[in-house]
Amino acid sequence: LYSMRGLFHSKFSIVQMAIPAIKSLFLLTFTGCISIGNSLAQGNRIPPIGQWREHLSYRQALQVVKGDQLYCASNNAVFSVSQDGSLNRYSKMNGLNDLDISTIGWDQESGQLVLAYSNSNLDVLKGSIVKNIGDIKRSTIAGNKRVASIFCRNGFAYLSTGLGVVIADLGKYEIKDSWFLGKNGAQISVLSFTADATDFYAATEEGLKKAAITDPNLSNSNNWRLLGVANGLSAGPIQQVLNLNNKILVLKNDSLFLQNNGLFSLFYTDKDWPITNATVSGNSIQICQRKSSGASRVLVLNE
């Protein structure tokens, strides 16, 4: 267990950003928002008579993903920022097939951005080309089909849904398989999904489930093992599962647990600061925390 003091003296360094208290950070963020906002506005100049112009809000970011560019998703659109600072916008006006984005993910293998909408429709974006995968949206299967998160690996997108895990082939632009991970193949909500060198991990409402990547029948729920007390995890839902340099981290309630040699131990917690989300970027993990008062902060832990 690392206390705030202990973090400063451990192998991890910490950057604490108390958002309401740091004026310079606010100024930097505010200036950046103005710059991006102005650039987007300039790109949305009045078109010739007879052509449409979009009026979509880019102010409320849902998620940021790093791929060949930096992609930021808002409710109804995505914009990207390249290394030279140029901006591109993607919406239903110029190729996207739906509105109300729920989550995005980047596949390094195919160099494509995957967008999921609240109605379970999928778009796959590469450059200016958009491919649609509408199979889940059109499916008549009963249950919660909403995509909670996207994990991409080797040209496939693993979609965490209220049904289970749905796998999209990003080369054929079709649904490859569906895994229902509940007892006897029942539907259970999967909130997050990842992999290390040997195993897949699913954060579900029943707990953390694990299966070998090489298993030829992952659609059989009996091939998924529920990790519990014997592995250092108490019973109950897991909110997130992450891979930090091939080390598995899970978010359960307001605590992060790290796996070593098959056993999970407490990695970070702070009873005064509930964790709302954790994200891995490069060699660091960003932990978003918010109090009931509305005070927020982000901790960046670097290995």
Disulfide bonds with the S-S distance in Angstrom:
none
